[in-house]
Amino acid sequence: MMTFNVRSARPADAAGMARVHVEGWRQTYRGLMADEILDAPDFVDRTDGTPDRALHVLYVLADHHGTGVGAALLDAVAPASAAHMLWVADPHPRAQAFSAKHGFVPDGTVRVDEGVHELRMTRPARSSAAGQRDLDEAEPAAPR
């Protein structure tokens, strides 16, 4: 079992975050985007500059898939108590399954960004009571 800690980013984290962002794009979109875009020397510069407090991407390197890191990051920045939307590559079964597992559903909106076909997925806000009720209904208690 991998141990990790989710915390707010600090200025000293910027270089590592940029590395994960770019390498995450390269691992995720290789074969879906042109190699010239992914391998361009200015790729890091072109992905920099997201506004404060906006979640545009959530990548976990392949070595850490299935460890719970992605779910912990998603919970930390996009709590189920608020409505959210995200864009996911299509086809990208792993990312779509991850998003669906966390309550996101395609809303029918599509776009092409940097040559990648994407689906918009949305998740309505849930109260903690509604979230627990959904879990209770999805996992019935064993007979007594």
GUSE-122343 format. One record per residue (C-alpha): residue number from 1; x, y, z. Coordinates in steps of 0.05 Angstrom, whole numbers. Example, Ala and Ser with C-alpha at 12.3 -4.5 7.8 and 13.67 -1.06 7.14 Angstrom:
residues 2
   num       xx       yy       zz
     1      246      -90      156
     2      273      -21      143
This chain:
residues 144
   num       xx       yy       zz
     1        0        0        0
     2       28       67      -20
     3       28      123       31
     4       14      195        8
     5       -7      261       37
     6      -52      312        2
     7      -38      384       20
     8      -44      453      -10
     9        9      469      -61
    10       67      515      -42
    11      110      558      -88
    12      167      509      -81
    13      122      455     -112
    14      114      492     -178
    15      171      456     -215
    16      147      387     -194
    17       75      403     -210
    18       95      427     -279
    19      135      363     -290
    20       75      319     -270
    21       29      362     -313
    22       71      355     -375
    23       90      282     -365
    24       17      267     -349
    25       -3      298     -415
    26       51      259     -452
    27       31      193     -419
    28      -44      205     -427
    29      -48      234     -497
    30        9      198     -534
    31      -25      169     -595
    32      -85      216     -588
    33      -46      281     -601
    34        9      296     -650
    35       78      279     -623
    36      102      347     -648
    37       57      381     -596
    38       74      334     -539
    39      149      335     -553
    40      155      410     -568
    41      210      444     -526
    42      160      499     -506
    43      106      450     -484
    44      116      468     -410
    45      111      543     -426
    46       47      533     -465
    47       14      495     -408
    48       32      546     -354
    49      -11      604     -331
    50      -77      573     -306
    51     -117      622     -263
    52     -117      619     -187
    53     -165      569     -155
    54     -186      537     -221
    55     -178      462     -231
    56     -162      448     -304
    57     -126      382     -300
    58     -117      324     -253
    59      -62      276     -273
    60      -30      219     -236
    61       31      186     -267
    62       19      115     -292
    63       62       84     -237
    64       12      111     -186
    65      -53       90     -221
    66      -98       51     -175
    67      -65       75     -110
    68     -120      123      -88
    69      -78      184     -103
    70     -125      209     -158
    71     -187      200     -115
    72     -154      236      -56
    73     -133      294     -101
    74     -203      299     -132
    75     -235      299      -63
    76     -187      353      -39
    77     -201      401      -96
    78     -271      383     -120
    79     -313      362      -60
    80     -378      326      -76
    81     -416      380      -39
    82     -407      426      -99
    83     -426      417     -173
    84     -367      406     -220
    85     -351      394     -293
    86     -291      367     -328
    87     -267      349     -398
    88     -242      279     -412
    89     -209      252     -475
    90     -250      205     -519
    91     -230      151     -525
    92     -198      146     -457
    93     -233       89     -420
    94     -191       94     -357
    95     -204      169     -347
    96     -277      162     -364
    97     -285      104     -315
    98     -249      143     -260
    99     -295      203     -272
   100     -358      160     -273
   101     -337      125     -209
   102     -335      193     -177
   103     -405      213     -200
   104     -390      249     -266
   105     -434      234     -327
   106     -427      257     -399
   107     -474      315     -414
   108     -471      308     -490
   109     -423      366     -501
   110     -361      350     -542
   111     -301      390     -568
   112     -235      381     -602
   113     -176      414     -566
   114     -105      408     -593
   115     -129      352     -638
   116     -159      312     -579
   117     -233      295     -580
   118     -262      309     -511
   119     -328      296     -475
   120     -354      342     -421
   121     -375      306     -358
   122     -414      339     -301
   123     -430      321     -229
   124     -485      356     -189
   125     -473      378     -118
   126     -492      325      -66
   127     -508      333        7
   128     -471      284       51
   129     -537      251       70
   130     -554      241       -4
   131     -485      213      -17
   132     -492      163       40
   133     -563      144       16
   134     -535      130      -54
   135     -480       86      -23
   136     -531       49       20
   137     -574       35      -41
   138     -515       13      -84
   139     -488      -34      -30
   140     -547      -69        3
   141     -535      -97       72
   142     -523     -172       78
   143     -583     -213      102
   144     -586     -223      177
